[in-house]
Amino acid sequence: MNVIWSLCRKYTDLSDEEIRIIEHMSETLQPLANLEGADIFIDCPGRDGNAIVVAEAKPECVPSSYKNTVVGLLAKPENEPAVARTFRLGVGTKQMKAVTQENGSTIQSVEPIRNGSHIIGVLILEKRVDEQRQVSERIHFSQQSFETIAHALAQMVPENNWLTECIDEALLMVDRSGIVTFRNSLAQDLYRRLGYIEDILGQPYENVRLVEQDGNSEECSGYSYVETTVSNLVLDIKHIQLNSAGAAFAVIIQDVTWRREQEQALILKSVAIKEIHHRVKNNLQTIASLLRLQTRRTDSEETRQVLGESMNRILSIASTHELLAQSGVDEVMLGEVILNIKNNTMRYFSNPKCYVTITMEGGDFQVDSDIATSVAIIINELLQNSLKYAFQDRSSGEIRIVVEQGKLYSSIQVSDNGGGFDVANTEGNRLGLSIVQTLVKDKLRGNLEIESGPEGTCARFDFKNQIIGTADVT
C-alpha cells in the first residue's frame, strides 16, 4: 500500500474512488513544481479538522522552503489559513501568508480539488517570502520555454482539470485523429467571444483553427509560434507537439489585445509629445527672431543688450524643447541641456578679446521637462553673468560647471576664476539674479548659495530630482 492510500485511510474519510483521484493527480506535481519553481503539495481534509499532507514535490531548479519531507504532517488552520479557507468556502485562495511545519514563512496559493460537489483535497503552491517574488494567481505558460511546457502538458489529461484551470492561457489538446479532446474554461470563453456558438470540444481542430500554418510562424523542432489578429482580438498562438499516447499536440492561446493597445497608446503619446515640443520650440525661435530683428533696428546700446539677453533666455528654453522633441518622452538628459546652453551662451556673449573655457564635470541623468527648462534658464543667467562681468580687463578665464546627483536632491555648481563682485550689492544685475533666485526657490524647490571674492565667484543651487511624483501622472 503506497503512502497516499495509507495516509488517506488512516486520517481521512475519503472513499477509494476519491483516493484514486488524489493519487492520479499527484503524478503531475513534479513537473508543476519545476515549472513554477515552487513547492507543490496536496492536502486532504482530516477527521479532526486539520488537513493532512499526502503528496509533495520540491522544485529541482530553485531551493525548496523545506529541508525535510512534510508528507504525513498536519496542516493546522492557524498556520495555513489559505488551506482552511479553501476547504471551508470551496474557492481558490491567492497569495496568503503561511507558516510551514518547519516554522518558515511562505506565500500560499490554494486551489480546491473536487469530486463532483465534494472537496476532497487542495492543491497548494508555496514560495518563500524572502525570494521577493510575487506568487501569481495562475500558471503563466507563456513565460516558459517550449520544452518545459511540453513536458508539463504531457502529464496532463482531461481528468486533471483542476490543473489546467490554473493556466493563464486558453488550452486545447488535440488527439492523433485531429479531434479536440480537451479545452479549459478560458479556451471555451475565448471561442465564444470570437463568435463560436457551439462548444469546440469534440470538433475537428481544422474547423476551429484560428490561423493557418504559413511562413509567418516561428517554428523550431515541433514547436511553432505566431501572433495574429482574429476579429478584434490580438492573439499569441503556440502549437506544441506532445509525446503522449493520448494527445498529438497542444495549442496555447493568449489574448494580448490589451498589451498591444497599451503599446500603441504609448507610441501615439510619444508622437504627440514630440509634436508638442517641436511646435513650442518653433514658436520660441520665432519670438527670438523677432527680438533679433528689433535689436537691429534700434540705435540704443542698452536696448540691444536687454533684447539680446531676453533673446538668449528664450533660446535656452527652446533648446530644451528641441531635446524633448527628439526623445519623444517628457524627460531629457541633463548633460545635453547644459551643453546646449553652454554653446548658445558662448555664441552670443563671448568676448573676442578674452579667451574663456567652459568645462563640464559630474554625472548625467534624466530630469523631467519642468526641471530641464528651469535649469536651462538658471545656467544661462549664471554663464551670462560670468562672461559679461567676471573677466573684464583680462585676456583669459575659466568657468566650471559641476553636476552632482543625489538620491533626493541634486546640485549644480557654476564657478569662475574672475574678479568677483559684491554679493550684497546686486544693483548692476538685479534682473538676472532675481530670475535665478525665483526659479530655484519656486520651480526647483531648492536653495541658492553665491560666494564671490577676488579669486572668483561660485554659485551653487540644489533641486529635487522629481518635482512631479509618478503617482500624480496618469
KEGU-485695 format. One record per residue: x, y, z of N, C-alpha, C, O in turn; residue in one letter. Coordinates in steps of 0.1 Angstrom, whole numbers, plus 5000, padded with zeros to 4 digits. Example, Ala and Ser with C-alpha at 12.3 -4.5 7.8 and 13.67 -1.06 7.14 Angstrom:
! residues 2
513249435078512349555078513249675078514249675085A;512849785071513749895071512950005079513450115080S;
! end
This chain:
! residues 474
500949885000500050005000500950125000501850145008M;500650224990501550334989501250445000500250425008N;502050555000501850655011500550725011499850735021V;500050764999498750834998497650745003496850795011I;497550624999496450535003496550515019495550525025W;497750495024497950475038497550595046496750585056S;497950715042497550835049496150875048495450905058L;495550855036494150895035493250795043492250835049C;493550665043492750575051492850595066491950565073R;494050635070494350655084493750785090493250785101K;493850895082493451025087492251085081491751185086Y;491651035070490551095063489451005061489550885064T;488351055056487150975053486850965038485750935034D;487950985030487850975016487550835012488050735018L;486750825001486450684996487550634987488450714984S;487550514983488550454975488650524961489750554956D;487550564956487450634943488150774945488950814936E;487850844956488450974958489950964961490751054956E;490350864967491850844969492550814956493650864954I;491850744947492450714934492650844926493650864919R;491650934928491751074921492951144926493751204919I;493151144939494251214946495551154941496551224938I;495651024941496850954937497150984922498351014919E;496150994914496351024899496951164898497751194890H;496351254905496751394904498151414909498851504905M;498551334919499951354925501051334914502151374916S;500651264903501751234893502151354886503251354879E;501351464886501751584879502451684888502751794883T;502651664900503251764909504651804906504951914906L;505451704902506851734900507051824888507751924889Q;506451804876506551894865506052034869506552134864P;504952034877504452164881505352244890505552364889L;506052174899506952234908508152294900508652404903A;508652214890509752264882509352384874510152474871N;508152374869507652484860507552614867507852724862L;507052614880506752734888507952764897507952874902E;508852674899509952704908509452714922509852804929G;508552634926507852644939507652504945507652404937A;507352504958506952374964505452354962504652444963D;505152234958503752194955503352084964504051984966I;502052094970501551994979500151964976499452044969F;499751844980498251814981497951784995498551695001I;496951855000496451835014495051775013494251815004D;494751685022493351625022492751665036493451675046C;491451675037490751705049490851595059490351485056P;491351615071491451515081490151505090489351595090G;489951395097488851385106488751475117487751515122R;489951525122490051605134489951755130490051845139D;489651795118489551935114490851995108490852095102G;491951925110493251965104493351895091492851795088N;494151955082494451895069495751815070496651845079A;495851705062496951625063497651625049497051615039I;499051645049499751655037499951505032500551425039V;499451485020499551345014500551335002500951224999V;500951444996501851434985502551574984502051674988A;503851564979504651684978505551674966505851564961E;506051784961507051794951507851924953507352034954A;509151904953510052024955510752054942511051964934K;510952184939511452224927512952184925513652184935P;513352144913514652104911515652214907516852204907E;514952334903515752444897516052554908517052624906C;515352554919515552654929515452594943514852484944V;516052654953515952594966514552574971513752664969P;514252464978512952444984512852524998513852555004S;511652545002511452605015511552505026511552545038S;511752385023511752275032513052195032513452155021Y;513552165043514752075044514351925044515051845039K;513151895050512751765052511351745045510751845041N;510951625043509651595038508551635048508751615060T;507451685043506351715052505151625050504051645056V;505351525041504251425039503951355052504851305058V;502651355055502251285068502051385079501551345090G;502451505077502351605088501051685087500451685076L;500551735098499251815098499451955094500552015097L;498552015087498452155084497352215092496252205089A;497752285103496852345112496252475106496952555099K;494952505108494252625103494952755107495052845099P;495452755119496152885123497452905116497853025115E;498052805112499352825104499152835089499952905083N;498152775084497852785070496452825067495652745063E;496152955069494753005067494252995053493052975051P;495152995043494652985029494052845027493052825020A;494752735033494152605031492852595038491952535033V;492752645051491552635058490452705051489252665051A;490752825045489752905038489152825026487952825024R;490052765018489652695006488752575010487752545003T;489152505020488352395025486952435029485952375027F;486952555036485652605042484752655032483552635032R;485252735022484452815013484352744999483452774991L;485352654996485352584983485852674971485452644960G;486552774974487052864964488652874965489152854976V;489252914955490652934955491053054964490353144965G;492253044969492853154978494153184973495053094971T;494453314971495653354964496553444973496053524981K;497853404973498853484979498553524994498553644997Q;498453425002498253445016499453395024499953285021M;499853465034500953425042500653295050499553265054K;501753215052501553095059502853055067503953115063A;502752975077503852925084504052775082503152695083V;505252735077505452595074505652515086505752565097T;505652375084505852285095507252305101507452255112Q;508152365094509452395099509652535104510752585106E;508452605106508452745111509052845102509552945107N;508952815089509452915079508252995074507052945075G;508453115068507353195063507353175048508353175041S;506153155043505853135028504653215024503853265032T;504453225011503253275005502553154998503153094989I;501253135001500553024995499453074986498853174988Q;499252994975498053004966497452864966498152764964S;496152854968495552724970494352714961493552804959V;494152594955493052564946492352434951493052344955E;491052434951490352314956490352204945490452224933P;490352074950490351954942488951894945488651864956I;488151874935486751834937486551694931487151644921R;485551624937484951504931483451534931482751514940N;483051594919481651644919481551774927482351864925G;480651774936480551894945481351874958481351964966S;481951764960482651734972484151774971484851734962H;484651854980486051894981486851784988486651754999I;487751714980488451604985489951644988490651554994I;490351754985491751804987491951934982491052004976G;493151984984493552114978494952104972495852024977V;495152174962496552194956497152324961496552424960L;498352314966499052424973500352454965501152374963I;500452584962501752634956502352734966501752824970L;503552704970504252784980505552834975506352764969E;505852964978507153024976507653104988506853154996K;508953104990509453165002509253315001509253374991R;508953375013508753515014510053595011509953695004V;511253535014512453615012512953604998513953664995D;512153544989512553544975512253674968512653704956E;511453764974511053894969510353874955510453954946Q;509553764954508853734942507353714945507053644955R;506553774938505053754940504653624934505153584923Q;503753554941503253434936502053464927501053524931V;502053424914501053464905499753384908499853274914S;498653434904497453364907497253244898496553154901E;497953254886497853144877499253104872500153174874R;499252994865500552944859500653014846499852994837I;501753094844501953164832502753084822503953094822H;502053004814502852914804503553004794504652964790F;503053124791503753204781505153244785505853284776S;505453234798506753284802507753164803508953184806Q;507353044799508252924800508752884786508152934776Q;509752804786510252754773509352654767508552594775S;509452624754508652524748508852394754507852314756F;510152354757510452224762509752204776509252094779E;509852314784509152304797507652284796507052204804T;507052364787505652354785505252214780504252154785I;505952164771505652034765505751924776504851834777A;506751934784506951834795505751834805505251734809H;505351954808504251974818502951924811502151854818A;502651964799501451924792501351774790500251724790L;502451714788502451564786501851494798501451384797A;501951554810501551494822500051524825499451464834Q;499451614816498051654819497151574810497451544799M;496051534816494951464809493651534813493651604823V;492651514805491351584808490851574822490251664827P;491151454829490651434842491351534852490751564862E;492551584848493251674857492851824854493651914854N;491551854853491051984850491352084861491452204859N;491652034873492052124884493352194881493552304886W;494252124873495552184870495352274858495952384857L;494652224848494552304835493752434838493952524830T;492952434848492152554851493052664858492652774859E;494252624862495152714868495952794858496652894861C;495952744845496752804835496152944831494952954830I;497053034828496553174825496353194810496153304805D;496353084802496053094788495052994784494752894791E;494453014772493452914767494252794762495352804756A;493852674766494552554763493652454755492552424760L;494152404744493452304737494352184736495552194734L;493852064736494551934733493851864722492651844722M;494751824712494251754700494851614699496051604701V;493951514697494451374696495051354682495051444673D;495451234680496151194667495251184655495751184644R;493951184658492951194647492551334644491651354635S;493151424651492851574648491551624655491051724651G;491051554665489951594673490351674685491251624692I;489651784689489851854701489351774712488051754714V;490151714720489751624731489651694745489151644754T;490251814745490151894758490352044755491052084746F;489652124763489752264763489452314777488452264783R;490252404782489952464795488852574794488452604783N;488452624805487352724805487752854798486952914792S;489052894799489553014792489452994777489053084770L;489752874772489552844758488152854754487752904743A;487252794762485852804759485352944758484552984749Q;485753024768485253164768485853244756485153324750D;487153214753487753284741487053264728486753354721L;486753134726486053104713484653154713484153194702Y;483953164724482653234725482753384721481953434714R;483853444726484053584723484353604708484053714703R;484953504702485253514688483953474679484053484667L;482853444685481653414678481253274675480353244668G;482053174681481753034680480553004689480653024701Y;479452954683478252924691478352794698478052784710I;478852694691478952554697480252534704481252604701E;480252454714481452414721482452354711482052264703D;483752394712484752334703485152194707485852134699I;484852154719485152024724484551914715483351914713L;485351824710484951714701484951754686484551664678G;485251874683485251914669486651894663487651884670Q;486651874650487951864643488751994645488152104644P;490051984648490852104650490852194638490952314639Y;490852134626490952214614489752304613489852414606E;488652274619487452354618487452474628486752574626N;488352464638488452574648489752634648490052714657V;490652604639491952664638491852814636491052854627R;492552894644492453034643493353104633493153214629L;494453024629495353084619495952964611496252854617V;496052984598496652884590498152874592498752984595E;498752764591500252754592500852804580500552764568Q;501752904581502352964570503753014574504252984585D;504353084565505753134567505853234578506953264583G;504753294583504853394593505053344607505353414616N;504853214609505053154622506553114624507253084615S;506953124637508253084640508252944645507552904654E;509052854638509052714641510352664645511452714641E;510352574655511552514660511352374665510752364676C;511752274658511652134663510352094670510352054681S;509252114662507952064668507252174675506152144680G;507752294676507052404683506952514673507852544665Y;505852584673505652704664504952814672504152784682S;505152934668504553054675504153154664504953174655Y;503053214666502653324657501753414665500953374673V;501853544661500953644667499953684655500453724644E;498753684658497753714647496553794653496353804665T;495853864644494653934648493453854643493253834631T;492553824652491353754649490153834654490053864666V;489253874645488153964649488854084654489654154647S;488554124666489154244672490154214683490554294691N;490554084683491554044694492854014687493053964676L;493954044695495354014691495753894700495653894712V;496153784693496353654700497753604697498253614686L;498453554708499653484706499253334706498653284716D;499653264696499253124694500453034694501353054685I;500552934703501652844703501152704700500152664705K;501852634691501452504687502652414692503752424687H;502252314701503352244707503052094705502052034709I;504052024699503951884697504251804710505151844718Q;503451704713503451624725503851484722503451424713L;504751434731505051294730504151214740504651164750N;502851214737501951144746501051054738500651094726S;500650944744499750854736498350914734497750874724A;497950994743496551044742496451184735495351224732G;497551244732497451374726498651394716499751364719A;498251444704499251464693499951604695501151614694A;499151704699499751834701498851914710497651884711F;499352024715498552114723498652254717499652284710A;497652334719497552474714497352564726496352544733V;498252664728498152754739497852894732498652944724I;496852954736496453084731496353194742495653174752I;497053304740497053414750496453534743496953574732Q;495553594750494953724745495853834749495953864761D;496553894739497454014742496954144737497654234735V;495654144735494954274729495254394738495654494733T;495054374751495254494760496754544759496954664759W;497654444759499054474759499454554746500154654747R;498954504735499254574722498554714722499154804716R;497354724727496754854728497554954736497655074732E;498054904747498854994756500155034748500555154749Q;500754944741501954974734501655074723502455164721E;500555064716500155154706499855294712500255394706Q;499255294724498955424730500255494734500355614733A;501255414739502555474742503155534730503755644731L;503055464718503655514706502955644702503655744698I;501655654703500955774699501255884709501356004705L;501355854722501755954731503156014729503356134730K;504055924725505355974722505356064710506056164710S;504656024699504556114688503856244691504356354686V;502856244700502156374704503156454712503156584710A;503956394721504856474729505956534720506256654721I;506456464710507456514701506856634693507556734692K;505656624688505056734681504756854689505056964684E;504356834702504156954710505457024713505457144712I;506456954717507757014720508357084707508957184708H;508157014695508657074683507957204680508557304676H;506657214682505857334680506257444690506457564686R;506457404702506857504712508257564709508457684709V;509157474704510557524700510457614689511057724689K;509657584679509457674667508957804671509357914666N;507957804680507357934684508358024691508358144689N;509057954700510058034708511158084699511658194700L;511558004689512558054679512058174671512858264667Q;510758164668510158284661510158404669510558514664T;509858394682509958514691511358564692511658684691I;512358474693513758514693514158584680514958684681A;513658534669513958604656513358744656513958834650S;512158764661511558894662512358994670512559104667L;512858934682513759024690515059054683515559164685L;515558964676516858984668516559094658517459184656R;515459094651515159204642514959334649515459444644L;514359334660514159454668515559514673515759634673Q;516459424676517759464680518559534669519259634672T;518359494657519059554645518459694642519159774636R;517259714646516559844643516759954653516460064651R;517359924664517560024675518960074675519960004672T;519160204678520460264679520960264694522060304696D;520160224703520460234717521260104721520759994719S;522460124726523260004730522659934742522659814743E;522060014751521359954763520259864759519959754764E;519459914749518359844744518759714737518159604739T;519859724729520459604723520759494733520559374731R;521359544744521859454754520659384761520659264763Q;519659464764518459404770517759304761517359194765V;517559344748516959254739517759124737517259014735L;519159144736519959024735519858924746519858804744G;519758984758519658894770518258824770518258704772E;517258894766515958834765515858724754515358614756S;516558754743516558654732517258524736516858414733M;518358544744519158424748518358344758518458224758N;517558414767516758334776515758254769515458134772R;515158314759514158234751514758124744514258014743I;515958144738516658034731517057924740517157804736L;517357954753517757854763516557764765516757644767S;515357814766514157734767513857654755513557534755I;514057714743513857654730514757534729514357424723A;515957544733516957434731516557314740516757194735S;515957334751515457224759514257154752514157034752T;513357234747512257174740512657094727512057004723H;513757144721514357074710514756934714514556834707E;515456924725515856794730514756704734514756584731L;513656764740512456684743511756634731511256524731L;511756714720511156674708511856554702511256474695A;513156554703513956444698513756314706513756204700Q;513556324719513456204727512056144727511956024728S;511056224725509656174724509056144738507956084738G;509756174749509256154762509356284769509956374764V;508856294781508856414789510056424798510056484808D;511156354794512356364802513556384792513456344780E;514656444797515756464789517056454797516956474809V;518156424791519356414798519856554802519956634793M;520156574815520556704820521856744813522056864810L;522856654810524056694804523856754791524556854787G;522956704783522656764770522056904771522456994763E;521256924781520657054783521757154786521857264780V;522657124795523757214799524657244787525157354786I;524957134779525857154768525257254758525957334753L;523957234755523257334746523357474751523657564743N;523057494764523057624770524557684769524657804766I;525457604772526857654771527257694757527857804756K;526857624747527157654733526457784729527057874723N;525157794733524457914729524958044736525058144729N;525358024748525858144756527158184750527458304749T;528058094747529358134742529158194728529958294725M;528158154721527958204707527558354708527958434700R;526758394718526158524718526958624727526758744726Y;527658574737528258654747529758644749530358714757F;530358564740531858554741532458684737531958754728S;533658714743534358844740535558804732536458724737N;535758854720536858814712538258854718539258804714P;538158954727539458994734539858914746540858934752K;538958824750539158744762538858594759537658564756C;539758504760539558364757539058294770539858284780Y;537858244770537258184781536958034778536358004768V;537357944787537057804785535957764795535957804807T;534957684791533957634799533957484800533857424790I;534157434812534357284813533057234821532557304829T;532757114818531557044824532056914831532856844826M;531656904844532056784852530856724859529856794861E;531056604863529956534871529156444863529456414851G;528056394869527256284863526256344853526056464853G;525556254846524556294837523356204839523456084840D;522156264841520956184844519756244839519756364835F;518656174838517456224832516656314842516656284854Q;516056424837515156504845513956534837513956524824V;512856564843511656594836511756734829512656814832D;510756774821510856894813510757014821511457114818S;510057014832509957134841511357164847511757274847D;512057064852513357084858514357124847515157214850I;514257054836515257094825515057234821516157304819A;513857284819513657424815514157524825514857614822T;513957494838514357584849515857584850516557694851S;516457464849517957454850518557534838519657594839V;517957514826518557584814518557734816519557794813A;517457794821517457934823518457984834519158084832I;518557904845519457944856520857934851521658034853I;521257834844522657824840522957934829524057984829I;521957954821522158064811522458194818523358274813N;521658234828521858354836523258354842523958464842E;523658254848524958244855526158254846527058324848L;525958184834527058194824527158334818528258394816L;525958394816525958524810526658624820527458704815Q;526358614833526958704842528458694842529258794843N;528958564842530458544842531058594830532058664831S;530458574818531058614806531058764804531958824798L;530058834810529958974808530759054819531259164816K;530858994831531359084842532659024848533459104854Y;532858894848533958834856535358864850536358864858A;535458874837536858874831537159014824537859014814F;536559114829536859254824538359284826538959264836Q;538959334815540359374815541259244817542359254822D;540759124812541559004813541658944799540758964791R;542658874796542758804783542358664783542158604772S;542058604795541658464795540858444808540958524818S;540158334809539358294821538858154820538958094809G;538358104831537857964831536557964839536458024850E;535557884834534257864841534057714842534257644832I;533757674854533457524856532057504860531457574868R;531457404853530057364857530157224862530557124855I;529757204875529857074882528457024886527757094893V;528156904881526856844884527056734894527856644892V;526256734905526356624915524956564917524056634921E;524756434914523456374915523356314929524256244933Q;522256334935521956274948520656194948520056194937G;520356124958519156044958517856124958516956084951K;517756224966516556304967516856444960515956484952L;517956504964518356634958519656624950520456544954Y;519756694939520956704932521356854931520556944935S;522656874928523157014928523957044916524556954910S;524057174913524857224902525657344907525057434913I;526857344903527757454907528357514895528957454886Q;528257654894528857724883529857824889529457914897V;531157804886532157894893533157944882533357884872S;533658064885534658124876535858164884535758184896D;536958194877538158254883538358394880539458444879N;537258464879537258604876537558694887537958654898G;537158824886537458924896536558934907536758994917G;535358864906534458864917533558994917533859084910G;532658994927531759114928531159114942531259014950F;530559224946529959234959528659174959527659224953D;528559054966527258974965526159054972524959044967V;526459144982525359214988524859324979523659374982A;525559374970525159484961524859424947525759394939N;523559404944523159344931522559444922521859404913T;522759574924522159674916522559664901521659684892E;523759614899524259614885523559504877523559504864G;523059404883522459284876521259234884521259114887N;520359314887519259284896518359174889517959084896R;518059194876517059114869517658964868516858874871L;518858954864519458814862519458734875518958624875G;519958794886519958724898518558704904518258594910L;517658794901516358784906515658664899514858584905S;515958644886515358524879515958394884515158304887I;517258394887517858274893517258244906516858124909V;517158334915516658314929515158264928514758174935Q;514358324919512958284918512758144913511958064918T;513558114903513457974897513957864907513257764908L;515057894914515557794923514557774935514357654938V;513957874940513057864951511757814947511157714953K;511157874937509657844934509557724924508557654926D;510457714915510257604905511057474909510457364908K;512257494914513057374917512957334932513357224935L;512357424940512257394954513557364961513657274969R;514557444957515857424962516457544969515657634972G;517757554971518457664977519557714968520157634961N;519857844969520857904961521857964971521558034980L;523157944968524258004975525258064966525658004956E;525658184968526558254960527758314968527458384978I;528958274965530158324972531058394961531258344950E;531558514965532458584955533558654962533358704973S;534658664955535858734961536858754950536558734938G;538058804954539058844944539458724935539958734924P;539258594940539758484933538658424924538858324917E;537458474924536358434916535058424923534858464934G;534058374915532658364920532158214919532458154909T;531458174929530858034928529358044932529058084943C;528558004923527057994925526757844926527057774916A;526057804936525657664938524157664941523657734950R;523457574934521957554937521657414937522257334930F;520657374945520257234945518757224941518057334941D;518357114938516957094933516456954935517256864936F;515156934937514556804939514656724926514456784915K;514956594927515156524914513856504907513756484895N;512756504915511456484908510456594914510156584926Q;510156684906509156794910507756734911506956764920I;507456654901506156584900506256444903507056374896I;505556394913505656254917505056164907504056204900G;505556044905505055954895503555914898502755884889T;503155924911501855884914500855984909499655954908A;501256104906500356214901500256214886499456284881D;501056134879501056124865500056014860500255904865V;499156044851498255944846498455934831497755854825T;
! end
